[in-house]
Amino acid sequence: MKLELRNITKRFGSLVANDSISLTVEPGEIHCLLGENGAGKSTLMNVLYGLYQADEGEIVLDGEVQRFSGPGDAMAAGIGMVHQHFMLIPVFTVAENVMLGNEQTGFAGRLDLDASRARVREIADRFGFHVDPDRLVEDLPVGVQQRVEIIKALSRDAEVLVFDEPTAVLTPSETDELMEIMRQLRSAGKAIVFITHKLREVREVADRITVIRLGKVVGEASPSASNAELASMMVGRPVELTVRKDAPKLGKEALVVRDLTVIDDTGHVHVDGLSFEIRAGEVLCVAGVQGNGQTELTEALLGLQGRVRGSITLDGKELVGRTVRQILDAGVGFIPEDRQVDGLVAGMSVAENLMLDRSHGSPFTRRGSLQLKARDEFARRMVHEYDVRTPGIETLVGKLSGGNQQKVVVARELSRDLRLLVAAQPTRGVDVGSIEFIHKQVVATRDSGLPVLVVSTELDEVVALADRIMVLYRGRVVGIVPADTPRDVLGLMMTGETPEGAVA
Amino acid sequence: MTISAAPTTTPAEEAPTVVTVVSRKAPVVLSIFTVGLALVLLLGSHDGDTTFRLSTRDDLFQLPAVTVPAMVTAWLLVVVMAAIAGWSWALTLRERPTPLWLVALFTVAALVSFLAWAAAGGTIPVVGLLGGAIALAVPLVFGAMSGVIGERAGVVNIAIDGQLLAGAFAAALVGSMIGSTWAGLAGAAFAGLLVAVLLGVFAISYHVDQVIVGVVLNVLVIGLTSFLFSQVLAPNAAELNSPPRFKAIEIPLLGEIPVIGPVLFQQTAVVYLMYVAVAVIAWALYRSRWGLRLRAVGEHPKAADTVGIKVNRTRYRAVLLAGAIAGLGGAFYTLVSVPQFNREMTGGAGYIALAAVIFGKWDPIRATLAALLFGFASTLQGVLSVIGSPVPSQFMLMLPYVVTVFAVAGLVGRSRPPAADGVPYVKG
């Protein structure tokens, strides 16, 4: 089935998310949609899938103009979507998820689960997946959940398949497997739209590449284009893809973690006997697929986790068992992985957010009353120093772009008197310009002689920033390796394998 | 250093590491109960025998009554309770959870011990107690079913109490006017549905906080029914507030099984309707298309939307059905219990039903069992005040509510509500 999008325009208030975008995808073709976060890729796909209605333009399938009032219509027309955040119900089985909305029933609406199981098995066998139709989705690894999404789309006879940032949650080897599946689907004659911002993947599978920036198509690129060419098209100017940094000037061991174990309320062990140390002036990057204990590790460092065993010492002082306030006062700076949830109060102004963790004592409060002048002066200085693009310091943080929000967090944390910086996913959902800026700040912090712990699921970022790399898998250290370790070795370690000689 | 990438092998799927996190709640609660009951026995010691009567006079098969010395029995059972509490401590110290059957055994021991002491010198009609528990649980069970359906679809229904009350009112009014119990029942369902319409409009269409809407609806129904009662029903009681009553029907054969027969199968049509309702809902929720879609909408509405399920339409249907079911439960008050409507006659039963939903972990069968437990507590209070127990009646009146608080706070494990419970679905 041939898909054509003609001059799609979608506005949200005054924001034009899609500005007259046109796109053609032929059957048996993988068409990549490349663009930064916030460029409008997902909006476009939600229009295609009937979740949003376009303000202008039309969707054409095999020459026929379509009207989608909801996803049900889009599915009936043969469009299937593998969502970035899986649209699966965690407490349902695979078979139930696949049949949902498309159920075969018997007397009184009795579900025909056998038919659904058979359908899952049939599709799984056709593409060589291993999926048990009776497992609960929440018990499956992320890669398998994604296959359930694919099976769900195929079970509805989708001819056009949209993959929305499908590799964000996968290990490198799972990504390779997904690429193989996409090639198989292409040979089966499906039209495939592959949305991503990862250049490497684009060049590997794409037949055609369309680059989107700020809601507009900026051009087509050939799969043989270089990374630098693609990146500069995506961003609109030449981009420095590597982080410039000198050899580290290592000091003494500053952060020492011994046998750290973190358990949650339901008894799941998220961090399992972790031991490592970071020296002053060193960046240790934690690599691993999301959900392998990184969140819990960083939260334990800040005193946010309840059941923590083992020891964390910073410059010889024990941090385990102390309150968050005491740990902040001990000089731990923390960039949380989700700025919207843990880093900022969206409904408060830039100035208020900048002093959020300094609300006790001078200079920002005196005898319980806020010192507005001190606060505003400080805020103006920070906005200038950290290049926060905001209309003013009174602007609500929630109104800023992702990159500028993150700069507010970085400014707040780095402007304190730090002894350690913990940065979790510091550039997630941030534009390329801000990424460069934040990376420079991280390197500058390290060069000022502080220990830095960076958690990232993006291998590029890990390799760019790290002096040493610690790979986590299921809450355990697979290995701590030098920064120049080959990617394929790191990728393998992220699946829990320990290649020979990789453990330092 | 040489580093080589070994051939890619996908590691076997391992289960995540899990250690048991044992809370000390179970042994602590059990110990408190044991000590508390021992204190009661110590302070309020009185002699005599207690008789547990297991059959009613007109039963076909007569079981002999059991007579035991009150204090000895009570103390023996306290010893059993202490042993169970000790066992629970031992399990906890070895980081193992206290199994549910042990808690159940403890509860039975505590109950029998308490009954033996409280009724010293008198007779406990066991069949009457259990049969009464079923009857008194009727509004709670219907209310709990309403709550389960609503919350599984993602709409918190605090308005159960209002729906029960509206049902009771409408049943009395319609039943009196038409002179038919079944018409009264239909009227009750319709009244519950009307309250649900309001809940749906505010909660689903206008995204108003569901707890607040529910509470406001309850107050509204109390005000409305009280006003209509004093202005319309009370002055014309003969025509408008004297509905016919459902009579108990004995089911042949089943009704003659000792103990179980009189308890379960010599009840009114409303009770049999309740059995059917619970069975149908329990089946449909897990095995039918209706139930699958309903649960999907309550767990992950966006996922349901992406497979073409109309989220808000599904929720509306669920809320309306739930309202009608709660209305049926309200009919119990005026068509079975007392043949007339009174102000605020539900006595907050809707809130107890809500507790049963949580205690029952949003599952129809478990919620029903929870409702039965609360019904039992209510009957117990009635029976004990008739026997003339040494406990002041004010304390006995508190019993159902105390049981509710302990059950929900103390004994229920970690329960997980539907993920989107109480969250309005806004597209995009």
Interface residues (C-beta under 8 A of the other chain):
Chain A: N46 Y49 L51 Y52 G70 P71 G72 D73 M75 A76 M81 H83 F86 M87 L88 I89 P90 V91 F92 E96 M99 L100 G101 N102 E103 T105 A108 G109 R110 L111 P141 K152 S173 D176 I263 D264 D265 T266 G267 H268 V269 D272 R307 R474 G475 V481 P482 T485 P486 D488 V489 L492 T495 G496 E497 P499 E500 G501 A502 A504
Chain B: M1 T2 I3 S4 A5 A6 T8 T9 T10 P11 E13 E14 P16 T17 V18 V19 T20 V21 A284 R287 S288 R289 W290 L292 R293 R295 A296 E299 H300 K302 A303 A304 D305 T306 V307 G308 I309 K310 R414 A419 K427 G428
